[in-house]
Amino acid sequence: MKLFQQAREPQIEQDAPLAYRMRPRTLDEFVGQEQIVGPGRLLRRAIQADQLSSLIFYGPPGTGKTTLAMVIANTTQSHFITINAVLAGVKEIREAIAEAEERRNLYNQRTTLFVDEVHRWNKAQQDALLPHVERGTIILIGATTENPYFEVNRALVSRSRIFQLKPLSNDDLREIARQALRDPERGYGGLNVELSEEALDHLVNVANGDARGVLNALELAVETTPPNEEGVIVVDLAVAEESIQRRAVLYDKDGDVHYDTISAFIKSLRGSDPDAALYWLAKMVYAGEDPRFIFRRMTILAGEDVGLADPNAINVVVSCWEAFERIGMPEGSFQLAEAALYLATCPKSNSTLAFFDAMKVVEEEREAEVPTHLRDANRDKEGFGHGKGYLYPHAFRDHWVAQQYLPGALQGKLFYQPSDQGYERAIGDQVARRREAQLAAMIEAGREQEPEALTTSPRNRQRDAWLQRAVSNAGRNLAHVRERLFALAEVQRHHLLLVLGASTGLLTWEALRQAPEGGVWALATDPEEGELLRQQADALPALERPTVVLGALDELDYLLRLRGEEDVRFDRVLARNPFSQAEPPWAQLAGQVRAVLLPEGRFCFAQIVPRRGQRLYALVDWEDADPDLVERVQAAEEAIYHDSDDPLVNWDVADLESALRAGGLEPQQVHVERHEEQRQLTADHLGRWFEVEQGRAARPSYAARLQAGGVTSAELQEVAARYRSQLQDVTVPWSSAIVYVVAAPAERPDGERDDAKS
C-alpha cells in the first residue's frame, strides 16, 4: 500500500491547492514574520543550527505557523512526525512516543513532534505529552490560533518557547502572490499570466493578512480565466473581485479575538470615540457576533461608565435592545448603532463603583448596628423604641432633613464621589453641600459652638446634640448660613481665602468651589478635627487642595512662615461664630484678622447673638401661675443677658461693631437675621437647666440664675415641674439671631505703614 502511495506522491503534489504547493521549503523562501525569523533572530539561528527546544507558534490562520514547522522539518536532522489534534487522540500520541523512543535507542536520533491545532486536545491528552517533553524524548512544536496561556496546559507552556505570529503585511502578500506567478514547478511560472496592479491590490486587501487567502483567490482567478487570443491569461480587477468578494474577518466567538474586539469596543465607548466604537461594532456584526451579547455589554457600560452623568443612557440602551428583539437583523443594526453612538457621545462617570468601596467596608469592618431611629417600628416601637426619632424627609422644606443614616461608627465615611460630568455635575454640588452641612452639624454634636448661659457641664451631650440637630434640621440651617455668607463675601475665582475655625469644613469646601484659580487656607484650632479635614482634602489633586493649618489665629503668621508663605495675605477672611470662642476684648481678634488682610480685603462672618436668642420662659404656658413669680422668672432670665460680668452673652450688635473698629476694621454691611427651627428638649436638657450645684461648671445654671433673681427654692421646684411637664420630650420652636458682617480694613493714620507684618 505504501508502495502505491509513494508512486502517486508526484501526482498528489501536482493536484494539491496552490497554497499547499507554494508552502516554503526553506527559510529563504519564507516571507514575512521578520520579527521572529528575520536575520539574526533567535528562531532563525536555532533552526539553522538545528538546536531547537520545544516551541509553540501562536497566531491567526494563514500567518505561517504550519509552514514554519515544515521548514523546520526540511532543515533539522531529527525525525519529524506530524499530528493534527483534530484527528488524533491518545492512541496516536502513544504511537508517536513509541517511535521516538525506538529511534533514540536504536539510532540516537531525536524526534520532533509537530501538533497542529494543539489547543484542540483536552487536558488529559496534553498531559500525556508532558513527561516525554520533560525527558527530551520528543521536541514538541505546537501550532494554535488560540492564546496558549489559556488553551494549552500550563506545564507545557512553561517548557516551551512561545512565538506570536502576526497577520502578514500587504507587501508580504504581494511578494507571496508574485512568487506563485514566477515559480514554474509549483506555481504559474509556466503560464502566461498577466496580473494587473489593481487586481493584485484587491486580492491583497481583501485577504486581510492571510497568505492562504490571497493564494486561494489567485488560484481561482487563474484557473477559471481562459487565455485570450494571444494566449495570455489576463487577471484584471473585475476577475479579482469575482475571485474574492468578501473580506475574511478573523473572529472566534470563544477565543482571544472575540474578547479583544469587545474590549476594544467597550474602551472606545468609555473613551468617547464614536468612530472607533462604530468600527469595532461593525467588525463584530460582520463576523457574526450575537447582537444580544453586544447589547448586554453596552447595558453594563451604561451603569458602570456612564452612570449618573447621564441617567438616560441606560434607558436608551435598554429601549434599543427591546426594539432590536422585535425587529431583528439586518434592520436591527440601526438600534445597535444608535445605542453605541449614544454611549460614545454622552458624558461619563464611574461613580457607581462606589458600591464596591461600600462592599469592601462591609467585608472588612465589624458589622454595625442599624441606628435605632432607622429600624422597623411596626413590631417593637413601644418595647424598644425602634423607629422613634425618625424624621420623614417629605415633611421638610426641599424634602430633605439632616439625619443620621449611616451606623454611628461610619459617620463621615464617603463612598459616592459625584463626577463633574453631565447630570452628575448638577447633583454633585447639591450632594457635596448637604454632606458638608451634615458633617458640620455632626461634628458640632460633640462640642459647644456657642456659649450656653442656660447649662452647666454636659451629660450625654453628644447624643442629645445629635438628636437636637436632627429634629431642628441644623444641617439645612448651616447650609443657609454658608450660602448667605458667601453671597455677602462676593468671592471671585482668583481670590485668596482664609477660613477661620475650619474644623467642620462647612466653609472650606465652598471656598474651594468659588475660588478655583485662587487659593484656600483653612485654620483649624482642634487637632483631631483639623486632621479629619486634612484627610478629606487628600482625596483632591495636590494643586486643588486647601492648605490646612493647625493653630490659633495669633499663630498664623508664624505658621505661614514655617511653610515659606510669610508674604501671603488674603482677599477674604471667612468665619462662622469667630467671637464665640474668643476671649474678650474682641478688638484683639479683629486686629489679628486685619493683619492678614490685603488692603482691599474683607472680613466676612456670621455670628450668633446670644442676647437676641430664645427665652426659655417664652416656651412655657404661665396662664395659671402666680403673676409675681412669672415676673421674677422673666426678669431673672433677662438679667442673664445684661450681666456686666459675663461678656460672652451681655453684648449686642453695636458692641461687636465697636470691637471691630477698635481692631482696625470698618463694618460696611451689617445684617441681622432671625432663624426659626424645631428643637427637641430632653430630660437631660431640663436636668442641666435646673441643676443648682455649680461645682462642676464655671458658668451658673439656669436654676442658679433664677435663685439669684429672687426665686425661692420652693418656687424653683414649682417652676422646674412646670417646665418638665410642658417641655420634656417635646419639640418646640426655637428662635435665634445671627448677624452677618462684612468689614474692611480701616485707613491708618498718615505716615503709618499699612503692613501689619512689618
C-alpha angles and dihedrals in degrees: 000000000000089000092058091043091052091051092053095049095097091051092047090051091049093050094046119108117274092249090058094044093049094050105133116253098195137030090253090062093046113104125203134001090093089162091071107021102028121120112301095010119139096243093049092050091047093050093047092048092044090231102128127160124194113305138191120200113203125186148099122299117283097026098111107267096133091036091057089051090053091049088053090048090053093045107039125080092219123102109264124215123183124204129175109214091212092063103027131073140176091301092061091044091055092048091051092048092048091051091048092051091048093052092047093049097042104031104015087236124149122230126219114202115201113198113190116207090008091175088072091072117091123234094268092053092048091047089056089066096047103083092046092050088047093053093043094243088134137017106225122216112182128186122199140163090205128079104272091210088067105028105035127070108271092227091055091047091052090054096047138070110237120213120189115211119205129210110278120259122246090253090053091052092048091053091049091052092048091049089057091050092049100044109094096191106042101015139033100289089118092057129072100242123169112196114186120222090240091054092047091048090052093049091048095045096049094043087069098209095317115127092194089054095054093046093048090051092047090050092051092048095050098040095049099043115086119218117260125235091286091052093252121139102219115201106188131167093277092054091045092052091052091049096053116015105158126051114238109236118203105230130142115181092213099037143077096277090056093053094038092052096048088046091054090048094051093045090050090053091047090048092051095239106143094181094055091042092055092047095053091042090053091048091054094047092045090052092051101257114170106259090213089063089053092048090049091054092046091051090053090049091050088062100034104039105019102032116142093350083085113004089183092067095082090049091053093049095046092046091051089048092052091047090050091054089056096043107033126190143357093020090041088073087083090063091048091051094045093053092045094048092047092052093045094052103038123091117271135226131164095193091124087076084079085086090072091051088055090046090053091052090050091050098045107032130070112271110266124215122242109256111257096243091055095052124105108276097191097089111028110015091123097041102043103010093243112174093015112140096022112145118216104225094209089064091065134071113278087012090269135109129177105249139152110262104154121070112271094253091056099047109138093021112138123206106154115066110184115218124226093244131110118312090357090063088062096048094037094075091046093049092046095048093048090048092050092049092047093046091049091051091046092053091048089053088078100043140044113253100178131030110267110206090184101061141062127200114339126257115197085339097163094059093046093047092050092050091046091049091053095048095043093047089233092168091063091045092051089051089053091051090051094049093046092049095050091047089058094042093059092207116199124211094250098047125123108229133196118197115200121208088013097166096114095047091225093130099023099070094044088050089055091051094050099042105039094149094043127052141261127216117189118201111202122184098190111073096208095047091043090053090050089053090049092051090052090049091053089072089069126079111272095250093050099050124107116244104247112205122186116213146061126301093251088057095051096096090054093044092051090048089055088056093047090249100112091130094056114116126170139243091205135019110198128192145158117217094347092163096050092078097031121101116234136284089069093191087082092060090047090052092050090052091048090053093062097041125099114237090259093039128118135217106217120183145153117221131185112231106215094192089064095045134111119303115218094213088060090063093060131080106233097176097122096033129107106273091218091054091047091052092050092048092051093046092048092051093047089050089063089070095046098048106131090206094058108067092170092073108013096078133093135197094279090056090052091051090051091051091052092051091048088055094051100264124120116211109231101172126024120176126172118203129184117223122204121196141154120256130185114221115210136195089259091057092052092043091057094046093055098040106124100187111084102186094113099046136056092211121064119246125245090259091053090051090052092050090049087054094057103271110142124225092254091048090047090057089051092049092047091050091050092050093048095048093050105031112028112112089356127127110229135182109259124198128201137167126227124189118208113205134186112190130179131200110274119232112266123230115276113281096021116116118243092224116101091186097057 
